[in-house]
């Protein structure tokens, strides 16, 4: 959580019925708005990544898929190697 000294006060306008519904669920409107903004921001980043990927040529997509599969395999091998070694036994 970001310390309050790094927060900025804003003023927003929202639908009255939506606000009433939120108030029935929580007494911390600021936390709800901050959580909603974080989710919105995450969705925007994911959409930008999706669009970037879709604009790639099929060869670029295949390279990325192959690289991802290779990296996953390497991580799995590293994890299985580290879990099979017990130096203190």
SEDOKE-568422 format. One record per residue: residue in three letters; z, y, x of N, C-alpha, C, O in turn. Coordinates in steps of 0.2 Angstrom, whole numbers, padded with zeros to 4 digits, always signed. Atoms other than C-alpha are relative to their C-alpha. Layout:
residues N
ALAZYXZYXZYXZYX...
***
This chain:
residues 89
UNK+0000-0006+0004+0000+0000+0000+0000+0006+0004+0003+0006+0009UNK+0000-0006-0003-0004+0017+0006+0006+0005-0001+0008+0005-0007UNK-0006-0005+0001+0011+0029+0009-0002+0006-0005-0008+0008-0004UNK+0002-0006+0005+0012+0043-0004-0002+0006+0003-0006+0010+0000UNK+0003-0006-0003+0009+0056+0009-0007+0000+0002-0010+0005+0003UNK+0008+0001-0001-0009+0049+0011-0003+0000-0007-0009-0002-0007UNK+0003+0000+0007-0012+0051-0008-0002+0007-0002+0001+0011+0000UNK+0003-0007+0003-0021+0065-0017+0001+0000-0007-0002-0005-0011UNK-0001-0001+0007-0017+0071-0034-0007+0002-0003-0010+0006+0000UNK+0006-0002+0004-0032+0072-0046+0001+0001-0007+0006-0001-0010UNK-0001-0001+0008-0035+0076-0064-0006-0003-0003-0012-0002-0001UNK+0006+0003+0003-0046+0065-0075+0001+0000-0007+0006+0002-0010UNK+0000+0000+0008-0051+0064-0093-0002-0007-0002-0008-0010+0001UNK+0001+0007+0002-0051+0047-0101+0000+0000-0008+0003+0004-0011UNK-0001+0002+0007-0053+0040-0119+0007-0001-0002+0011-0004+0001UNK-0007+0000+0003-0037+0043-0129+0002-0007-0002+0008-0009+0000UNK-0002+0007+0002-0037+0025-0136+0001-0004+0006+0006-0008+0006UNK+0000+0004-0006-0040+0018-0119+0007+0001+0003+0010-0003+0005UNK-0006-0002-0004-0025+0028-0112+0006-0003-0004+0011-0005-0001UNK-0005+0003+0004-0014+0022-0127+0001-0007+0002+0006-0010+0002UNK-0001+0007-0002-0018+0004-0123+0003-0001+0006+0007-0006+0007UNK-0002+0001-0007-0015+0006-0105+0008+0001+0000+0012-0002+0003UNK-0007-0002+0000+0002+0015-0109+0004-0006-0003+0010-0006-0001UNK-0004+0005+0003+0007+0000-0119+0001-0006+0005+0006-0010+0004UNK-0001+0006-0005+0005-0012-0104+0004+0003+0006+0007-0002+0009UNK-0003-0002-0006+0012-0001-0090+0003+0007-0001+0000+0011-0005UNK-0003-0007+0000+0022+0015-0087-0003+0004+0006+0000+0009+0008UNK+0003-0003-0006+0012+0018-0071-0007+0001+0000-0011-0003+0003UNK+0007-0001+0001-0004+0026-0075-0004+0001+0007-0010-0001+0008UNK+0003-0001-0007-0008+0031-0057-0002-0006+0003-0007-0007+0006UNK+0002+0007-0003-0007+0013-0051-0006-0003-0004-0010-0006+0000UNK+0006+0003+0004-0019+0008-0065-0006+0003+0002-0011+0000+0004UNK+0006-0003-0002-0031+0021-0060-0002-0002+0007-0008-0003+0008UNK+0002+0002-0007-0030+0017-0042-0002-0007+0001-0007-0008+0005UNK+0002+0006+0000-0032-0001-0045-0007-0001-0003-0011-0004+0000UNK+0007+0000+0003-0047+0002-0056-0005+0003+0005-0011+0001+0006UNK+0005-0003-0005-0055+0013-0043-0001-0004+0006-0007-0005+0009UNK+0001+0005-0006-0052+0000-0029-0005-0005-0002-0010-0007+0001UNK+0005+0005+0002-0061-0013-0040-0007+0003-0001-0012-0001+0001UNK+0006-0003+0001-0075-0001-0044-0003+0001+0007-0009-0001+0008UNK+0002-0001-0006-0077+0003-0026-0003-0007+0003-0008-0007+0006UNK+0001+0007-0003-0077-0016-0021-0007-0002-0003-0011-0005+0000UNK+0006+0002+0003-0091-0019-0034-0006+0004+0002-0011+0001+0003UNK+0005-0004-0003-0101-0005-0027-0003-0003+0006-0009-0003+0008UNK+0002+0003-0006-0101-0012-0010-0003-0007-0001-0008-0008+0003UNK+0003+0007+0001-0105-0030-0016-0007+0001-0003-0011-0003-0001UNK+0007-0001+0003-0120-0023-0026-0004+0003+0005-0010+0001+0006UNK+0004-0002-0005-0126-0014-0011-0002-0005+0005-0008-0006+0007UNK+0002+0006-0005-0125-0030+0000-0005-0004-0004-0009-0007-0001UNK+0004+0004+0004-0133-0039-0014-0007+0002+0000-0012-0001+0001UNK+0007-0003+0000-0148-0027-0015-0003+0000+0007-0009-0001+0008UNK+0002+0001-0007-0149-0027+0004-0003-0007+0001-0008-0007+0004UNK+0002+0007-0001-0150-0046+0004-0007-0001-0004-0011-0004-0001UNK+0006+0001+0004-0163-0046-0010-0006+0003+0003-0012+0001+0001UNK+0006-0003-0003-0174-0034+0000-0003-0003+0006-0008-0001+0009UNK+0002+0003-0006-0175-0045+0015-0006-0005-0002-0007-0007-0007UNK+0005+0005+0001-0190-0056+0018+0003-0007-0001+0009-0008+0001UNK-0003+0007+0000-0188-0074+0015+0002-0003+0006+0006-0007+0007UNK-0002+0002-0006-0188-0077+0033+0007+0003+0003+0011-0001+0005UNK-0007-0003-0001-0173-0065+0035+0005-0003-0004+0011-0005-0001UNK-0005+0003+0004-0164-0073+0021+0001-0007+0003+0007-0009+0003UNK-0001+0006-0003-0167-0090+0029+0004+0000+0006+0009-0004+0007UNK-0003-0001-0007-0161-0084+0046+0008+0001-0002+0012-0002+0001UNK-0007-0002+0002-0145-0077+0037+0004-0006-0002+0009-0007-0001UNK-0003+0006+0003-0142-0093+0027+0001-0005+0006+0007-0008+0006UNK-0001+0005-0005-0144-0104+0043+0006+0002+0005+0010-0002+0006UNK-0005-0003-0004-0133-0092+0053+0007-0001-0003+0012-0003+0000UNK-0007+0001+0003-0119-0093+0040+0002-0007+0000+0008-0009+0000UNK-0002+0007+0000-0120-0112+0039+0002-0002+0006+0007-0006+0007UNK-0002+0001-0007-0119-0113+0058+0007+0002+0001+0012-0001+0003UNK-0006-0003-0001-0104-0101+0058+0006-0004-0004+0011-0005-0001UNK-0005+0004+0004-0095-0111+0044+0001-0006+0003+0007-0009+0004UNK-0001+0006-0003-0098-0127+0053+0005+0001+0006+0009-0003+0008UNK-0004-0001-0006-0091-0120+0069+0008+0001-0002+0012-0001+0002UNK-0007-0002+0002-0075-0113+0060+0003-0007-0002+0009-0008+0000UNK-0003+0006+0002-0072-0130+0052+0001-0005+0006+0007-0008+0006UNK-0001+0004-0006-0074-0139+0069+0006+0003+0004+0011-0001+0006UNK-0005-0003-0004-0062-0126+0077+0007-0002-0004+0012-0004-0001UNK-0006+0001+0004-0049-0128+0063+0002-0008+0000+0008-0009+0000UNK-0002+0007+0000-0050-0147+0063+0002-0002+0007+0007-0006+0008UNK-0003+0001-0007-0048-0147+0082+0007+0002+0001+0011-0001+0004UNK-0007-0003-0001-0033-0136+0082+0005-0004-0004+0011-0004-0002UNK-0005+0004+0004-0025-0146+0068+0001-0007+0002+0007-0010+0001UNK-0001+0007-0003-0027-0163+0077+0004+0000+0006+0006-0005+0008UNK-0004+0000-0006-0019-0157+0093+0007+0003-0002+0008+0008-0005UNK-0007-0001+0001+0000-0157+0092+0003+0000+0007+0006-0005+0009UNK-0003+0000-0007+0006-0151+0110+0007-0002+0000+0010-0004+0005UNK-0007+0001+0000+0024-0152+0105+0003-0007-0002+0009-0008-0003UNK-0002+0006+0003+0024-0170+0099+0002-0005+0006+0004-0011+0005
***
